[in-house]
Amino acid sequence: MAELDNIPQTQTVELAQVKLDDSTFEKIKELNSRVQSLLLEVGSIYIRRKEMEEEILRMADVLEAHESEIKSSNLQLNDMASEIDDKYPQARINVADGTVQYQPGAPTRKQQQAEQAQQQSGASDFKVVKE
């Protein structure tokens, strides 16, 4: 076996060269150019899509932060409205000029809710009897 490794081996490959006819060569150039153009366009689209996906993620973060801030602000507004209602029953606030219309002596919204809750719990104590 070692003897075979020492035997020089030569290989020759014969190459031939011909020129393609002009119409075939033009078609190949045209198709190659089209493929190159499409590859550039696909690359541009891919990059733009990635940029848009990143922008959507940033927008989602901003949207989530704003929604959280809206909830917090609404809770604060509700607390303030409750405080104002304690002072000015059945108050209607004009946010344009800061005036308040209210009903002096009327029950506050908290008092009304408590009365309704009491009525509902009292109503459930009644039993309907069919005679």
Residue pairs with C-beta under 8 A, 6 or more apart in sequence:
20 28
81 91
81 93
82 109
82 110
84 91
84 93
84 100
85 91
85 108
85 109
85 110
86 108
86 110
88 100
88 102
89 102
89 103
89 104
89 105
89 106
89 107
89 108
89 109
90 102
90 103
90 106
90 108
90 109
91 100
91 101
91 102
92 100
92 101
92 102
93 99
93 100
94 100
94 101
107 115
